[in-house]
Amino acid sequence: MNREKFRKFHDLLMGQLDVSRELSDEEILEVIDDLILNQVREEFFSLKEKVDLRQELFCSVRKLDVLQELIEDESVTEIMVNGPDAIFVERAGKLARWNKVFTSREKLEDVIQQIVGRCNRVVNESSPIVDARLENGARVNAVVYPVALNGPILTIRRFPDDPITMEKLISLGSITRECADFLKKLVQARYSMVIGGGTGSGKTTFLGAVAEYIPKDERLITIEDNAELKIRGIDNLVCLEAKMANMAGAASVTIRDLIKSALRMRPDRIIVGEVRGGEAVDMLQSFICTI
C-alpha cells in the first residue's frame, strides 16, 4: 500500500479513537477492524493488504510505528532514520534503504519521545541528544532540532537475542582457541582489562563473551550508560545504569558517580560498559586501588 493511502487511513483512525482515556489493545484493534471494514466497501483490498494494513495501523498507535516490523526482524542489526522520509537498514553488514517511511515528522518525534520516556530520559531543544534503549536491549541514539537539520535522527542497534559465546567466536574464526585460552587465564588471574574498537566493531559482544570466564561465585557489578550487557551464570550480580537529569529537577547520576559508589559495594569485579569522559580517571584510580 502506498504511503498516501496509509496516511488517509491513519488520519481516519486518529479521528475515531477516544484519546480522553487509556485504550486497551483490543479496543484499538476493534476500531481498526471497523474502519477497514467500512472502507473496503469503497475500494478493493486483497486479504493480505487488509492484514498488513491492520498491523501497520496498530503499530502506529501502540508500538514503534513503521519501525516495529524492523525491530522484530532478527536479521536486522541496525536501523538508521534520517528524518521521517529516509529509513536505512543494515542486514549482514550491508546497508539498504527501506521502502517505508513515517507519515509525518511529528509521528517520528512521538516515537522518539516514547522510546526515551520509557528509560526516564529527556530529549528536546534544550537537550537535543540522548542515548536510550529498547525493552529488548537494543541501543538507541536520538538527535533532534536544533542539532539535527534534516529532521529527527534515530539510530537503533539491535543485539542478538542469544548472546554470542566465546565458543561461537572460535567457530566463526573471529578468535583462535589459543587466544581464548590466554584470555581465560587473564580473567581468572583477575587482571584489569580494557576492550577498545570502532563503532560497531563488536566491543560489547566480545565483552559479554569474555565475561563467561568470570568465576560464578564472585560478586560482579556492571556499570553502563545504557544497560546492554547480558551476563549469564553470575548469581551475585548488580547492574547499575546512569541517569540523566530531568525536567522535574531530579539530578543526573553519571558513570563517575556509579564507579565511586560501586567501589563501596564490596565488588570482586566491576565492568564499566563504556568510558568516554571523566570517568576514565576514576576507573584508572580504581585499578590502582586493587593492585
Contacts in CASP RR format, 6 or more apart in sequence:
PFRMAT RR
TARGET T0000
AUTHOR 0000-0000-0000
METHOD contacts of the structure
MODEL  1
MNREKFRKFHDLLMGQLDVSRELSDEEILEVIDDLILNQVREEFFSLKEK
VDLRQELFCSVRKLDVLQELIEDESVTEIMVNGPDAIFVERAGKLARWNK
VFTSREKLEDVIQQIVGRCNRVVNESSPIVDARLENGARVNAVVYPVALN
GPILTIRRFPDDPITMEKLISLGSITRECADFLKKLVQARYSMVIGGGTG
SGKTTFLGAVAEYIPKDERLITIEDNAELKIRGIDNLVCLEAKMANMAGA
ASVTIRDLIKSALRMRPDRIIVGEVRGGEAVDMLQSFICTI
1 49 0 8 1.000
1 52 0 8 1.000
1 53 0 8 1.000
1 56 0 8 1.000
3 100 0 8 1.000
3 101 0 8 1.000
3 103 0 8 1.000
6 53 0 8 1.000
6 56 0 8 1.000
6 103 0 8 1.000
7 103 0 8 1.000
7 104 0 8 1.000
9 35 0 8 1.000
9 36 0 8 1.000
9 39 0 8 1.000
9 53 0 8 1.000
9 57 0 8 1.000
10 57 0 8 1.000
10 60 0 8 1.000
10 103 0 8 1.000
12 35 0 8 1.000
12 39 0 8 1.000
13 31 0 8 1.000
13 32 0 8 1.000
13 35 0 8 1.000
13 57 0 8 1.000
13 60 0 8 1.000
13 61 0 8 1.000
14 61 0 8 1.000
16 31 0 8 1.000
16 35 0 8 1.000
17 23 0 8 1.000
17 28 0 8 1.000
17 31 0 8 1.000
17 61 0 8 1.000
25 58 0 8 1.000
25 62 0 8 1.000
28 58 0 8 1.000
28 61 0 8 1.000
28 62 0 8 1.000
29 54 0 8 1.000
29 58 0 8 1.000
32 54 0 8 1.000
32 57 0 8 1.000
32 58 0 8 1.000
33 54 0 8 1.000
35 57 0 8 1.000
36 45 0 8 1.000
36 50 0 8 1.000
36 53 0 8 1.000
36 54 0 8 1.000
39 45 0 8 1.000
40 50 0 8 1.000
45 53 0 8 1.000
56 66 0 8 1.000
59 65 0 8 1.000
59 66 0 8 1.000
59 68 0 8 1.000
59 69 0 8 1.000
60 66 0 8 1.000
60 103 0 8 1.000
60 107 0 8 1.000
64 71 0 8 1.000
64 111 0 8 1.000
64 114 0 8 1.000
64 115 0 8 1.000
65 102 0 8 1.000
65 103 0 8 1.000
65 107 0 8 1.000
65 108 0 8 1.000
65 110 0 8 1.000
65 111 0 8 1.000
66 87 0 8 1.000
66 100 0 8 1.000
66 101 0 8 1.000
66 102 0 8 1.000
67 79 0 8 1.000
67 81 0 8 1.000
67 87 0 8 1.000
67 111 0 8 1.000
67 156 0 8 1.000
69 100 0 8 1.000
70 76 0 8 1.000
70 79 0 8 1.000
70 89 0 8 1.000
70 98 0 8 1.000
71 79 0 8 1.000
71 134 0 8 1.000
71 136 0 8 1.000
71 138 0 8 1.000
71 156 0 8 1.000
71 158 0 8 1.000
74 160 0 8 1.000
74 161 0 8 1.000
75 91 0 8 1.000
75 92 0 8 1.000
76 89 0 8 1.000
76 90 0 8 1.000
76 91 0 8 1.000
76 158 0 8 1.000
77 90 0 8 1.000
77 91 0 8 1.000
77 92 0 8 1.000
77 93 0 8 1.000
77 157 0 8 1.000
77 158 0 8 1.000
78 89 0 8 1.000
78 90 0 8 1.000
78 155 0 8 1.000
78 156 0 8 1.000
78 157 0 8 1.000
78 158 0 8 1.000
79 87 0 8 1.000
79 88 0 8 1.000
79 89 0 8 1.000
79 90 0 8 1.000
79 154 0 8 1.000
79 155 0 8 1.000
79 156 0 8 1.000
79 158 0 8 1.000
80 87 0 8 1.000
80 88 0 8 1.000
80 89 0 8 1.000
80 90 0 8 1.000
80 95 0 8 1.000
80 154 0 8 1.000
80 155 0 8 1.000
81 87 0 8 1.000
81 88 0 8 1.000
81 102 0 8 1.000
81 108 0 8 1.000
81 152 0 8 1.000
81 153 0 8 1.000
81 154 0 8 1.000
81 155 0 8 1.000
82 88 0 8 1.000
82 150 0 8 1.000
82 151 0 8 1.000
82 153 0 8 1.000
83 102 0 8 1.000
83 105 0 8 1.000
83 108 0 8 1.000
83 148 0 8 1.000
83 150 0 8 1.000
83 151 0 8 1.000
83 152 0 8 1.000
83 153 0 8 1.000
83 154 0 8 1.000
84 101 0 8 1.000
84 102 0 8 1.000
84 103 0 8 1.000
84 104 0 8 1.000
84 105 0 8 1.000
84 107 0 8 1.000
84 108 0 8 1.000
84 151 0 8 1.000
84 152 0 8 1.000
85 101 0 8 1.000
85 102 0 8 1.000
86 97 0 8 1.000
86 101 0 8 1.000
87 97 0 8 1.000
87 98 0 8 1.000
87 100 0 8 1.000
87 101 0 8 1.000
88 95 0 8 1.000
88 96 0 8 1.000
88 97 0 8 1.000
88 98 0 8 1.000
89 95 0 8 1.000
89 96 0 8 1.000
89 97 0 8 1.000
89 98 0 8 1.000
102 108 0 8 1.000
102 111 0 8 1.000
105 151 0 8 1.000
105 152 0 8 1.000
108 151 0 8 1.000
108 152 0 8 1.000
108 154 0 8 1.000
109 144 0 8 1.000
109 152 0 8 1.000
111 154 0 8 1.000
112 123 0 8 1.000
112 142 0 8 1.000
112 144 0 8 1.000
112 152 0 8 1.000
112 154 0 8 1.000
113 123 0 8 1.000
115 132 0 8 1.000
115 134 0 8 1.000
115 140 0 8 1.000
115 142 0 8 1.000
115 154 0 8 1.000
116 122 0 8 1.000
116 123 0 8 1.000
116 130 0 8 1.000
116 132 0 8 1.000
116 140 0 8 1.000
116 142 0 8 1.000
117 132 0 8 1.000
118 132 0 8 1.000
118 135 0 8 1.000
119 132 0 8 1.000
119 133 0 8 1.000
119 226 0 8 1.000
120 243 0 8 1.000
120 246 0 8 1.000
121 130 0 8 1.000
121 131 0 8 1.000
121 132 0 8 1.000
121 243 0 8 1.000
121 244 0 8 1.000
121 246 0 8 1.000
122 130 0 8 1.000
122 244 0 8 1.000
122 245 0 8 1.000
122 246 0 8 1.000
122 247 0 8 1.000
123 129 0 8 1.000
123 130 0 8 1.000
123 142 0 8 1.000
123 144 0 8 1.000
124 144 0 8 1.000
125 144 0 8 1.000
125 145 0 8 1.000
125 146 0 8 1.000
127 244 0 8 1.000
128 143 0 8 1.000
128 144 0 8 1.000
128 145 0 8 1.000
128 146 0 8 1.000
128 147 0 8 1.000
128 148 0 8 1.000
129 141 0 8 1.000
129 142 0 8 1.000
129 143 0 8 1.000
129 147 0 8 1.000
130 141 0 8 1.000
130 142 0 8 1.000
130 244 0 8 1.000
131 139 0 8 1.000
131 140 0 8 1.000
131 141 0 8 1.000
131 225 0 8 1.000
131 226 0 8 1.000
132 140 0 8 1.000
132 141 0 8 1.000
132 142 0 8 1.000
132 226 0 8 1.000
133 139 0 8 1.000
133 140 0 8 1.000
133 226 0 8 1.000
133 227 0 8 1.000
133 228 0 8 1.000
134 140 0 8 1.000
134 156 0 8 1.000
136 158 0 8 1.000
136 161 0 8 1.000
137 159 0 8 1.000
137 227 0 8 1.000
137 228 0 8 1.000
138 156 0 8 1.000
138 157 0 8 1.000
138 158 0 8 1.000
138 159 0 8 1.000
139 156 0 8 1.000
139 157 0 8 1.000
139 159 0 8 1.000
139 226 0 8 1.000
139 228 0 8 1.000
140 154 0 8 1.000
140 155 0 8 1.000
140 156 0 8 1.000
140 157 0 8 1.000
140 226 0 8 1.000
141 154 0 8 1.000
141 155 0 8 1.000
142 152 0 8 1.000
142 153 0 8 1.000
142 154 0 8 1.000
142 155 0 8 1.000
143 152 0 8 1.000
143 153 0 8 1.000
144 151 0 8 1.000
144 152 0 8 1.000
144 153 0 8 1.000
145 151 0 8 1.000
145 152 0 8 1.000
157 200 0 8 1.000
159 204 0 8 1.000
159 205 0 8 1.000
159 228 0 8 1.000
159 230 0 8 1.000
160 205 0 8 1.000
163 205 0 8 1.000
163 208 0 8 1.000
163 209 0 8 1.000
163 230 0 8 1.000
163 232 0 8 1.000
164 205 0 8 1.000
164 208 0 8 1.000
164 209 0 8 1.000
165 209 0 8 1.000
165 212 0 8 1.000
166 175 0 8 1.000
166 180 0 8 1.000
166 183 0 8 1.000
166 209 0 8 1.000
166 210 0 8 1.000
166 212 0 8 1.000
166 213 0 8 1.000
168 209 0 8 1.000
169 175 0 8 1.000
169 180 0 8 1.000
169 206 0 8 1.000
169 209 0 8 1.000
170 176 0 8 1.000
170 177 0 8 1.000
170 180 0 8 1.000
183 210 0 8 1.000
183 213 0 8 1.000
184 213 0 8 1.000
186 193 0 8 1.000
187 193 0 8 1.000
187 210 0 8 1.000
187 213 0 8 1.000
187 214 0 8 1.000
188 213 0 8 1.000
188 215 0 8 1.000
190 269 0 8 1.000
190 290 0 8 1.000
192 287 0 8 1.000
192 290 0 8 1.000
193 210 0 8 1.000
195 203 0 8 1.000
195 206 0 8 1.000
195 207 0 8 1.000
195 210 0 8 1.000
196 203 0 8 1.000
197 203 0 8 1.000
204 228 0 8 1.000
204 229 0 8 1.000
204 273 0 8 1.000
207 229 0 8 1.000
207 271 0 8 1.000
207 273 0 8 1.000
208 229 0 8 1.000
208 230 0 8 1.000
208 231 0 8 1.000
211 229 0 8 1.000
211 231 0 8 1.000
211 271 0 8 1.000
212 232 0 8 1.000
214 220 0 8 1.000
214 234 0 8 1.000
214 269 0 8 1.000
216 233 0 8 1.000
216 234 0 8 1.000
216 235 0 8 1.000
217 236 0 8 1.000
218 234 0 8 1.000
218 236 0 8 1.000
218 268 0 8 1.000
218 269 0 8 1.000
219 236 0 8 1.000
219 238 0 8 1.000
219 266 0 8 1.000
219 267 0 8 1.000
219 268 0 8 1.000
219 269 0 8 1.000
220 231 0 8 1.000
220 234 0 8 1.000
220 236 0 8 1.000
220 237 0 8 1.000
220 238 0 8 1.000
220 267 0 8 1.000
220 268 0 8 1.000
220 269 0 8 1.000
220 270 0 8 1.000
220 271 0 8 1.000
221 237 0 8 1.000
221 238 0 8 1.000
221 239 0 8 1.000
221 240 0 8 1.000
221 262 0 8 1.000
221 265 0 8 1.000
221 267 0 8 1.000
221 269 0 8 1.000
221 270 0 8 1.000
221 271 0 8 1.000
222 229 0 8 1.000
222 231 0 8 1.000
222 237 0 8 1.000
222 238 0 8 1.000
222 239 0 8 1.000
222 240 0 8 1.000
222 270 0 8 1.000
222 271 0 8 1.000
222 273 0 8 1.000
223 240 0 8 1.000
223 241 0 8 1.000
223 242 0 8 1.000
223 255 0 8 1.000
223 258 0 8 1.000
223 259 0 8 1.000
223 262 0 8 1.000
223 270 0 8 1.000
223 271 0 8 1.000
223 272 0 8 1.000
223 273 0 8 1.000
224 239 0 8 1.000
224 240 0 8 1.000
224 241 0 8 1.000
224 242 0 8 1.000
224 272 0 8 1.000
224 273 0 8 1.000
224 274 0 8 1.000
225 241 0 8 1.000
225 242 0 8 1.000
225 255 0 8 1.000
225 273 0 8 1.000
225 274 0 8 1.000
225 276 0 8 1.000
226 241 0 8 1.000
226 242 0 8 1.000
227 239 0 8 1.000
227 241 0 8 1.000
228 273 0 8 1.000
229 239 0 8 1.000
229 271 0 8 1.000
229 273 0 8 1.000
231 237 0 8 1.000
231 271 0 8 1.000
238 262 0 8 1.000
238 265 0 8 1.000
238 267 0 8 1.000
240 258 0 8 1.000
240 261 0 8 1.000
240 262 0 8 1.000
242 252 0 8 1.000
242 253 0 8 1.000
242 254 0 8 1.000
242 255 0 8 1.000
242 257 0 8 1.000
242 258 0 8 1.000
243 250 0 8 1.000
243 252 0 8 1.000
243 253 0 8 1.000
244 252 0 8 1.000
245 251 0 8 1.000
245 252 0 8 1.000
254 279 0 8 1.000
255 272 0 8 1.000
255 274 0 8 1.000
255 275 0 8 1.000
255 277 0 8 1.000
255 279 0 8 1.000
256 278 0 8 1.000
256 279 0 8 1.000
256 281 0 8 1.000
256 282 0 8 1.000
259 270 0 8 1.000
259 272 0 8 1.000
259 279 0 8 1.000
259 282 0 8 1.000
259 283 0 8 1.000
259 286 0 8 1.000
260 282 0 8 1.000
262 270 0 8 1.000
263 270 0 8 1.000
263 286 0 8 1.000
263 289 0 8 1.000
270 286 0 8 1.000
272 279 0 8 1.000
272 283 0 8 1.000
275 283 0 8 1.000
END
